[in-house]
Amino acid sequence: MGFLDSLKSMFATDVGQADSAYWLYVRSRRCKELIKTRVDLRNDLSQRDEGGYFTRKVLVGNSSRCFDRVEVTLIFDETRRLVDQQISGGEILTAEAYEAAQAADLRSSQFEETAETGSTDDENES
C-alpha cells in the first residue's frame, strides 16, 4: 500500500495550492466587454530586481464584434500579495462589480430578445 499512497499523494491537490490563484476582473474601455482571468501565483509571476514579483497580461475578450486589448500589470510583494496594479484599455472591477455587471448584461440581452420577437412571458403562457 505504500506505493499506492505515494502515487495518490503525487496527484492530490494540496490545500495551499488550491489558493494559489488571483482572479482579475476587467471591463474593456471601447466595447465595455467583461473579462475574467486567472493569475497563477506559482507560475505566472516573474521576479523583480527590486524585490517582489510582477506579471503582465494582455486580455482580449470573446466577443466576435470587438477585439479590444486590455493590458494589465500586477505587482506583488515577496509573499505574493498584490501591492499595485496598472491597466490600459479598460478598468479593473471588483468581483462584486463584475457579477453585477454580468447580471445587468444578461437582463438587457433578455430584454432585447423579447423586444425583437415582440412577445412577453405572459403572452407565451397563454
C-alpha positions, 0 to 999 in steps of 0.5 A: 500500500505504500506505493499506492499512497505515494502515487495518490499523494503525487496527484492530490491537490494540496490545500495551499495550492488550491489558493494559489490563484488571483482572479482579475476582473476587467471591463474593456474601455471601447466595447465595455466587454467583461473579462475574467482571468486567472493569475497563477501565483506559482507560475505566472509571476516573474521576479523583480530586481527590486524585490517582489514579483510582477506579471503582465497580461494582455486580455482580449475578450470573446466577443466576435464584434470587438477585439479590444486589448486590455493590458494589465500589470500586477505587482506583488510583494515577496509573499505574493500579495498584490501591492499595485496594479496598472491597466490600459484599455479598460478598468479593473472591477471588483468581483462584486462589480463584475457579477453585477455587471454580468447580471445587468448584461444578461437582463438587457440581452433578455430584454432585447430578445423579447423586444425583437420577437415582440412577445412577453412571458405572459403572452407565451403562457397563454 
